[in-house]
Amino acid sequence: MKIFCNQNRTIIMKITGMFLLVVISFCTVNLQWSTLASRTDHLYIGKSLFKLDLSWPKFPEDFTGQVYGVAVDQEAGLVYVAQRGENVPKVLVFDTDGDFLQTWNTTTLEMPHGIFVSNALTDPTIWVTDVGAGPYGHTVKRYSPSGKLLQVLGTPGKPGSGVNPLQFDQPAEVFVHSSGEVYIVDGDGGMNNRLIKLSKDLQVVWIHGEKGEALAQFYIPHSVAVDSYQRVWVADRGNKRIQVFNAVTGDWIGMWGSCFSEDGPYSVRLTSDQKYFVVAQLNTNQITLLKAPPVGVIGQCEVVSVIQLAEDVKPHLVDIDVKTGALYVAQIGAAQAQKFLPYV
């Protein structure tokens, strides 16, 4: 008698009825584990800095689309998750304990990509980049915590490279500094390959906007973050490197490339203690932690730890709860977001 088990294995045995029941039970358990592996299976390489929080969210079925972005309001204890799909809410709101709270039933979001919470301490607003091709796409939008549209940057529905008025083509991510200054990477595979800095009143301060492999040029700039030393870190995805700029002047000051030979960086964020950069690599299904350099020194990138996720999880963008240190990861392939807790 033939028993087929675990997709790729065939067991051929002469068995009694009792032993047959044992084999079938084993196969059933093994297949159930394989189904769950896409959510929970992972391993650590190097120093273990985070551990998976299996209790977040409490009900994974609350995710109903492809999850592209995640943002944390550390003051209110809220987590905003951006997802895509037909007839699904584009933003889900959870608390940091894993309880599902609400959705944004807004028609002004087509295809959310990056999401960011600014001014969490006094007047939180949520910024979302929209890469949709319809009448609301190619924009960066600012919303209230309940999903009310407050402001739109760009020309809705019209991709472009203009600066006055400002236009975007598939803007990938936005980062708002505590000063109110805004950094935008534009775009996610469109005509633009730009890093733009806006003042607090949303006027262009400086811009790098050339496609290419040279210094200060980009090929699919995908994520941006600013550290406490006024340095701007850009995940230059297509060129498989991170480029670093002076936040005040816009001058190029460094680059990391040796850590990304297999796959380019998709997301870049600093841990709450500013000791490490957290980088998502979608095609290798990895979350890589790099040692953050001190002021005045960029040097070579140094991998401290790797969280190897299961195949086809596809981590896309990440965010850090700067109050608790928790890491949240948006995963396209697994259609979920996961929470990792820092080791104390």
Residue pairs with C-beta under 8 A, 6 or more apart in sequence:
1 12
1 13
1 14
1 15
1 20
2 10
2 11
2 12
3 10
3 11
3 12
3 13
3 20
3 23
3 24
3 27
4 10
4 11
5 11
5 23
5 26
5 27
5 30
5 31
6 27
6 30
6 31
6 34
7 34
11 23
13 23
15 23
37 310
38 310
38 312
38 313
38 333
38 334
39 60
39 334
39 336
39 338
40 52
40 54
40 310
41 309
41 310
42 52
42 307
42 308
42 309
42 310
43 307
43 308
44 305
44 306
44 307
44 308
45 305
45 306
45 307
45 308
46 303
46 304
46 305
46 306
47 289
47 304
47 305
48 305
48 343
49 271
49 276
49 289
49 304
49 305
49 342
49 343
50 287
50 305
50 307
50 327
50 340
50 341
50 342
50 343
51 340
51 341
51 343
52 338
52 339
52 340
52 341
53 98
53 326
53 338
53 339
53 340
53 341
55 97
55 98
56 94
56 96
56 97
56 98
56 338
56 339
57 63
57 94
57 98
57 99
57 100
57 337
57 339
58 97
58 98
58 99
58 100
59 100
60 336
62 92
62 94
62 100
63 81
63 83
63 92
63 335
63 336
63 337
64 83
64 85
64 88
64 89
65 83
65 84
65 85
65 88
65 90
65 335
66 83
66 84
66 85
66 332
66 335
67 81
67 82
67 83
67 316
67 330
67 331
67 332
67 334
67 335
67 336
67 337
68 82
68 83
68 84
68 112
68 113
68 114
68 316
68 317
68 330
68 332
69 81
69 82
69 112
69 113
69 114
69 115
69 128
69 173
69 316
69 317
69 330
70 79
70 80
70 81
70 82
70 115
70 317
70 318
70 319
70 328
70 329
70 330
70 337
71 79
71 80
71 82
71 115
71 116
71 117
71 126
71 319
72 78
72 79
72 80
72 96
72 117
72 319
72 320
72 321
72 322
72 326
72 328
73 79
73 80
73 117
73 120
73 124
73 145
74 120
74 321
74 322
74 323
74 324
75 120
75 121
75 124
75 323
76 120
76 124
76 145
77 95
77 96
77 97
78 93
78 94
78 95
78 96
78 101
78 145
79 93
79 94
79 95
79 96
79 328
79 337
79 339
80 91
80 92
80 93
80 115
80 117
80 126
81 91
81 92
81 93
81 94
81 115
81 330
81 337
82 90
82 91
82 112
82 113
82 114
82 115
82 128
82 330
83 89
83 90
83 91
83 92
83 112
83 335
84 90
84 111
84 112
89 103
89 104
89 105
90 104
90 106
90 109
90 112
91 103
91 104
91 106
91 109
91 112
91 115
91 126
91 128
91 143
91 147
92 100
92 102
92 103
93 100
93 101
93 102
93 103
93 104
93 145
94 100
94 101
95 101
96 321
96 324
96 326
96 339
98 339
102 146
104 143
104 146
104 147
105 147
106 143
106 147
106 149
107 136
108 136
108 141
108 149
109 128
109 130
109 132
109 136
109 141
110 130
110 131
110 132
110 133
110 134
110 136
110 137
111 130
111 131
111 132
111 133
111 137
112 128
112 129
112 130
112 131
113 128
113 129
113 130
113 131
113 170
113 171
113 172
113 173
113 188
113 317
114 127
114 128
114 129
114 171
114 172
114 173
114 174
114 223
114 317
115 126
115 127
115 128
115 129
115 317
116 126
116 127
116 128
116 173
116 174
116 175
116 176
116 319
117 124
117 125
117 126
117 127
118 124
118 125
118 126
118 127
118 176
118 180
119 125
119 176
119 180
124 145
125 142
125 143
125 144
125 145
125 150
126 142
126 143
126 144
126 145
127 140
127 141
127 142
127 143
127 174
127 176
128 140
128 141
128 143
129 139
129 140
129 141
129 168
129 171
129 172
129 173
129 174
129 184
130 136
130 137
130 138
130 139
130 140
130 141
130 171
131 137
131 138
131 170
131 171
131 172
131 187
131 188
131 190
132 138
134 157
135 156
135 157
136 156
136 157
137 156
137 157
137 159
137 170
138 154
138 155
138 156
138 157
138 158
138 159
138 160
138 167
138 168
138 169
138 170
138 171
138 190
139 152
139 153
139 154
139 155
139 156
139 168
139 171
140 152
140 153
140 154
140 168
140 171
140 174
140 184
141 149
141 151
141 152
141 153
142 149
142 150
142 151
142 152
142 153
143 149
143 150
144 150
153 166
153 168
153 184
153 202
154 166
154 167
154 168
154 171
155 162
155 165
155 167
158 167
159 167
159 168
159 169
159 170
159 190
159 191
160 167
160 168
160 169
161 167
161 169
161 191
161 192
161 194
161 209
163 204
163 207
164 204
166 196
166 204
168 184
168 186
168 187
168 190
168 192
169 186
169 187
169 190
169 191
169 192
170 186
170 187
170 188
170 189
170 190
170 192
171 184
171 185
171 186
171 187
171 188
172 185
172 186
172 187
172 188
172 220
172 221
172 222
172 223
173 184
173 185
173 222
173 223
173 224
173 317
174 182
174 183
174 184
174 185
174 224
175 182
175 183
175 184
175 224
175 225
175 226
176 182
176 183
177 183
177 226
177 247
179 200
180 199
180 200
181 197
181 198
181 199
181 200
181 205
181 247
182 197
182 198
182 199
182 200
182 202
183 195
183 196
183 197
183 198
183 224
183 226
183 232
184 194
184 195
184 196
184 198
184 224
185 194
185 195
185 196
185 218
185 221
185 222
185 223
185 224
185 234
185 235
186 192
186 193
186 194
186 195
186 196
186 221
187 193
187 194
187 220
187 221
188 220
188 222
189 220
192 209
193 209
193 210
193 211
193 217
193 218
193 219
193 220
193 221
194 207
194 208
194 209
194 218
194 221
195 207
195 208
195 209
195 218
195 221
195 224
195 232
195 234
195 245
196 204
196 207
196 209
197 204
197 205
197 206
197 207
197 232
197 247
197 250
198 204
198 205
199 205
205 250
206 249
206 250
207 250
208 216
208 217
208 218
208 245
208 250
208 252
210 216
210 217
210 218
211 217
211 218
211 219
212 218
212 219
213 219
213 239
215 243
215 252
215 255
216 243
216 245
216 252
218 234
218 236
218 238
218 239
218 243
219 236
219 237
219 238
219 239
220 236
220 237
220 238
220 239
220 264
221 234
221 235
221 236
221 237
222 235
222 236
222 237
222 264
222 265
222 266
222 267
223 234
223 235
223 237
223 265
223 266
223 267
223 268
223 269
223 317
224 232
224 233
224 234
224 235
224 268
225 232
225 233
225 268
225 269
225 270
225 277
226 232
226 233
226 247
227 233
227 270
227 274
227 292
228 274
229 295
229 296
230 246
230 247
230 248
231 244
231 245
231 246
231 247
231 253
232 244
232 245
232 246
232 247
233 242
233 243
233 244
233 268
233 277
234 242
234 243
234 244
234 245
234 268
235 242
235 264
235 265
235 266
235 267
235 268
235 279
236 242
236 243
236 264
236 265
237 264
237 265
237 266
238 264
239 257
239 264
240 257
240 260
240 261
240 263
240 264
240 265
241 255
241 256
241 257
241 260
241 264
241 265
242 255
242 256
242 257
242 260
242 265
242 268
242 277
242 279
242 301
243 252
243 254
243 255
244 252
244 253
244 254
244 255
244 256
244 298
245 251
245 252
245 253
246 253
253 298
254 298
254 299
255 298
256 290
256 298
256 300
256 301
257 301
258 300
258 301
259 279
259 288
259 290
259 301
259 302
259 303
260 281
262 281
262 283
262 284
263 281
263 282
263 283
263 284
263 286
264 281
265 279
265 280
265 281
266 279
266 280
266 281
266 282
266 315
266 316
266 317
267 278
267 279
267 280
267 315
267 316
267 317
267 318
268 277
268 278
268 279
269 277
269 278
269 318
269 319
269 320
270 276
270 277
270 278
270 292
270 320
271 277
271 278
271 289
271 292
271 320
271 325
271 327
271 342
272 320
272 321
272 322
272 323
272 324
272 325
272 342
273 325
274 292
275 291
275 292
276 289
276 290
276 291
276 292
276 304
276 305
277 289
277 290
277 291
277 292
278 287
278 288
278 289
278 318
278 320
278 327
279 287
279 288
279 289
279 290
280 286
280 287
280 288
280 315
280 316
280 317
280 318
280 329
281 287
281 288
281 315
282 314
282 315
282 316
282 332
283 314
285 308
285 309
285 310
285 311
285 312
285 313
285 314
285 315
285 333
286 306
286 307
286 308
286 309
286 315
287 306
287 307
287 309
287 315
287 318
287 327
287 329
287 340
288 303
288 305
288 306
288 307
289 303
289 304
289 305
289 306
289 307
290 301
290 302
290 303
290 304
291 301
291 302
291 304
293 299
307 340
309 315
309 331
310 334
312 333
312 334
313 331
313 333
313 334
314 331
314 332
314 333
314 334
315 329
315 330
315 331
315 332
316 330
316 331
316 332
317 330
318 327
318 328
318 329
318 330
319 327
319 328
320 326
320 327
320 328
321 327
321 328
324 341
324 342
325 341
325 342
326 339
326 340
326 341
326 342
327 339
327 340
327 341
327 342
328 337
328 338
328 339
328 340
329 337
329 338
329 339
329 340
330 337
331 337
331 338
